[in-house]
């Protein structure tokens, strides 16, 4: 027969195991939730990047055709271009902090990056 102290020790061990299980479950849940939140943030920035009347949306056909040229004489287009660069910076910050997997970044933005990079001046490239 077990003594009262043995039962107390078993209860302590059982409680510790349950606490460990709850801790591991909570950590896994938080990691999963953080991953989902980061993907949602990335998608939001990506949507803003391709918003109606944004630089990319207005020039999507030219980008896909490879005929995209930057019109420095058009102040409205230049303003849109610089707003787009700010959104690209937000994506880059998220990417550098591993907010989303690299495969997701490449899938959602990789095909447009070379065109945008080609349109940037050397000063703009260096400042980012």
N, C-alpha and C positions, 0 to 999 in steps of 0.2 A: 504494500500500500504506500502511496505517496504521502509525504508530509505536507503540511501547509506551506512550508518554505519552497518545496519542490514545485508545487502547483503555482506559487507566485512567480517562480523563475520561468516556468513554462508560459505563463501568461505574459510575462515581460518579453520573452523571445517571440511569442506570437504577435504581440503588439508591435514590436520592432519590425518584424517581417511585413506586417500589414502597412506600417508607415513607410517602409522602403518601397513596397509595391505602389503605394499612392504617389510617392515622390517620383518614381520612374515614369509612371503614367502621366503625371502632370508635366514633367519635363518634355516627354514626347508630344503631348498635346500642345504645349507652348511652341515647340519647334515647328510643328505642323501649322499652327495658326500664324506664326510669324512668316512662314513660307507663303501661305495664302495671302496674307496682307501685302507682302512684298510684290507678289505677282499682280495683285490688284492695283497697287501703286504704279507698277511698271506699265500695266495696261492703260491706266488713266493718262499717264504721260504720253504714251504711244498714241492714244486717241486724240489728245490735244495737239500732237505733232501733225496729225492728219485731219485736223478739224476743217469744217467747211470754210472756205475763203482763206484758209491758211496757205502758206507758201507751197508746201508739198501738194496739197489738194489742188491748188491752181495750176501746178506744173507737172502733175502726175504723168500725163501722156508724154510730155517732152522728156521726162526722166526715164520712162520706160523705153522710149524710142532711142534714147541716147543723144538727143538733139538739144538737151537743156543748156541754155546759155543764161548768164546773169546780166540783167539790164541795170547797170550802175546809174543810169540817168533817170530811172523811175524811183522817186523817193518812197512811194507806197510799197513797191516790191522790195526795196532795200530794207524798209522797216519790217516787213513780213519775214525777210530772210534772217534778220538779226533776232527776231522773236523765235524763229525756228531754231537758231543756234542755241538760244537759251534752253529750249526744250531738249535739244540734243545733249547739252551739258548736264541737265538733270538725269537723262538716261545714262550718261557716262559715269556720273557720281554713283548712281545705283549699281552700275556694272562693276565699278572699282570696289565697291563694298560688298560684292557678291550677293546682291539682293535677289537676283534671279540667276538661274543657270546660264552658262555661256551659250548653250544650244538654243535656248529661248531667245536670247539677245540676237543671235545671228539669224534665227528664223524670222523674227519680227521686224528686224531693221537692217540686216546685213546687206541686202541687195541695193538699198538706197545710199548706204554710207559712202561708197566710192564716188558716186555722182556728187554728193554734197561736199565731200572732201575736195574734189576737183574744182568746185565753184568758189571755194574759200580762198581769200588772199593769204599770202604768207604771214602777214601780221595777224589775221584772224586765227590761223592755225596755231601760231605760237602763243597766242593769248589764252587759248583754251586749255 
